[in-house]
Amino acid sequence: MTDLSAVLEATGLLAGAGGLGYAKVRAPRVYWSLVGLPVTWGRFTLTYRSTMDVCGLTVQPSRLRAFLTRNVARREVLPVAPKVRRVRGTSTGLRVTLRLPAGLEPADVIAASERLRHAWGVHSVTVAETKPGFVELRMTGYDVLRRVRMPRATRIDGLAVPVALREDGTAYVRDYQKVPHALTLGANQSGKSVYQRSLIKSLAQVPVALVGIDCKRGVEQSAYAPRLSALAITPDASASLLDVLVEQMESRFDLLSLHGVSDVWELPEGLRPVPIVVLVDEVAELFLISSKKDEERRERIVTALIRLGQMARAVGIYLEVCGQRFGSELGRGATMLRAQLTGRVVHRVNDKQTAEMGLADVAPDAVMPAGLIPAERPGTAVAADSSGGWVKIRTPRTSRDEAAAVCREYAHLVPELPALDPYRPHVPADLPARGPSLVKPRPVTE
Ligand SMILES: Nc1ncnc2c1ncn2[C@@H]1O[C@H](COP(=O)(O)OP(=O)(O)OP(=O)(O)O)[C@@H](O)[C@H]1O
């Protein structure tokens, strides 16, 4: 009898262990919630002080504090570690808010993040400064970019739209009010189109005008026609569409000057023109020319793009440019335009120069990780902006049909913009009426 129960027990244990091993590989989220999270939380709680000590994240107490500890509390005087303000478990990891003592700064914690990762046995530790004197340690229990699932609480907030998952398990958000123009680069099959689809899927639900420029005869963007206010699929059409956008920009500046403000978001709600996002697919098609007679058109296109890049932010016109490479080999004006596109998303690239084109001027530290993105992880990219910070992201796998379905569903949000009507792509007649050409305000948050 005892033998039988021992065998059953052992079999049960083995099955349990096997199940856990299986879950760890096949369902890391479930494994993390059942096993990883309690173990890591326990290890963090038990070893916090000593870990901070060995990782060099403690400071000597002030003289007064040392005096009081020694003479009033009659305790040994120990170095001071950051105070734990909050510990929170998530489905991907553990978040810890720390209050830094005088003498420690966020850069010290960032520098120690690799040591903290080893000490607590987690997949990654990233550090974000949440407010002066406070940092959040974002630990992930497993590689969240292996199979992307956006956090459940992700939502669109005005012109801040979620596009991908960051390696710390939070959503990567494209915020047009913070970073108005962006450039997405990557080699063939690196995941640029999927990134654009994910972006369009989110943008389609926002009251903005979407303008497509896709000189590969619209093979990608024509699927989004129901939600597009304009689509150009040839360089000639792109040149005249960009001229119209520059005219729009100028008339919006007239409106700003009439009301004595410098930004559309300062206009009264009822007068604010709808934001326009211009999505340029494969930008090289606009720059490269095959004969001398195309030169004038190229000049028009490049001038219009540079003017939009330099000034259009203030009037709510934003550029989202995508290409395989974007450097001086595209000719005059390319590097000048690139300098205006301060948001950068670089997917896998074929050579170091492409990573440098995309990242060296805004976040030099991001060049190396961009060059290390493996081919078997399409959709993975390094995102950076002119703040110098960067993060590894991966887009959720999004099919063209999925993005097209969202565009059809939100076709009623295509705003009234008569100047763009000649460029409106053909859409089925049974689609609902258009949305308003003015938008509700969103307080600008810094
Ligand atoms: N996030 C992702 N997860 C899984 N697979 C992805 C992801 N992103 C892209 N892929 C896959 O990688 C392949 C290439 O993606 P995509 O078409 O977006 O690349 P691309 O850079 O636009 O290529 P090209 O320049 O050749 O058009 C596709 O088969 C796509 O399904």
The ligand as a MOL file (V3000), in Angstrom:
LIG
                    3D

  0  0  0     0  0            999 V3000
M  V30 BEGIN CTAB
M  V30 COUNTS 31 33 0 0 0
M  V30 BEGIN ATOM
M  V30 1 N 5.7050 40.9740 -35.4080 0
M  V30 2 C 5.7620 39.9200 -36.2060 0
M  V30 3 N 5.5510 38.6960 -35.7280 0
M  V30 4 C 5.6110 37.6100 -36.5330 0
M  V30 5 N 5.8800 37.6700 -37.8540 0
M  V30 6 C 6.0800 38.8650 -38.3950 0
M  V30 7 C 6.0520 40.0570 -37.5940 0
M  V30 8 N 6.3170 41.1090 -38.3990 0
M  V30 9 C 6.5220 40.5950 -39.6270 0
M  V30 10 N 6.3610 39.2690 -39.6290 0
M  V30 11 C 6.4720 38.3670 -40.7770 0
M  V30 12 O 7.6810 38.6610 -41.4770 0
M  V30 13 C 7.4690 38.7120 -42.8590 0
M  V30 14 C 7.9320 40.0580 -43.4040 0
M  V30 15 O 7.1410 41.0930 -42.8500 0
M  V30 16 P 6.8430 42.4550 -43.6420 0
M  V30 17 O 6.1260 42.1640 -44.9070 0
M  V30 18 O 6.1980 43.3780 -42.6900 0
M  V30 19 O 8.3260 42.9000 -43.9560 0
M  V30 20 P 8.8000 44.1660 -44.7930 0
M  V30 21 O 9.9720 44.7100 -44.0890 0
M  V30 22 O 7.6680 45.0890 -45.0690 0
M  V30 23 O 9.2630 43.4730 -46.1420 0
M  V30 24 P 9.3870 44.1260 -47.6070 0
M  V30 25 O 10.3360 45.2880 -47.4950 0
M  V30 26 O 9.9810 42.9880 -48.3720 0
M  V30 27 O 8.0080 44.4990 -48.0350 0
M  V30 28 C 5.9980 38.4270 -43.0960 0
M  V30 29 O 5.8320 37.0780 -43.4300 0
M  V30 30 C 5.3640 38.7120 -41.7520 0
M  V30 31 O 4.2290 37.9050 -41.5260 0
M  V30 END ATOM
M  V30 BEGIN BOND
M  V30 1 1 1 2
M  V30 2 1 2 3
M  V30 3 2 2 7
M  V30 4 2 3 4
M  V30 5 1 4 5
M  V30 6 2 5 6
M  V30 7 1 6 7
M  V30 8 1 6 10
M  V30 9 1 7 8
M  V30 10 2 8 9
M  V30 11 1 9 10
M  V30 12 1 10 11
M  V30 13 1 11 12
M  V30 14 1 11 30
M  V30 15 1 12 13
M  V30 16 1 13 14
M  V30 17 1 13 28
M  V30 18 1 14 15
M  V30 19 1 15 16
M  V30 20 2 16 17
M  V30 21 1 16 18
M  V30 22 1 16 19
M  V30 23 1 19 20
M  V30 24 2 20 21
M  V30 25 1 20 22
M  V30 26 1 20 23
M  V30 27 1 23 24
M  V30 28 2 24 25
M  V30 29 1 24 26
M  V30 30 1 24 27
M  V30 31 1 28 29
M  V30 32 1 28 30
M  V30 33 1 30 31
M  V30 END BOND
M  V30 END CTAB
M  END
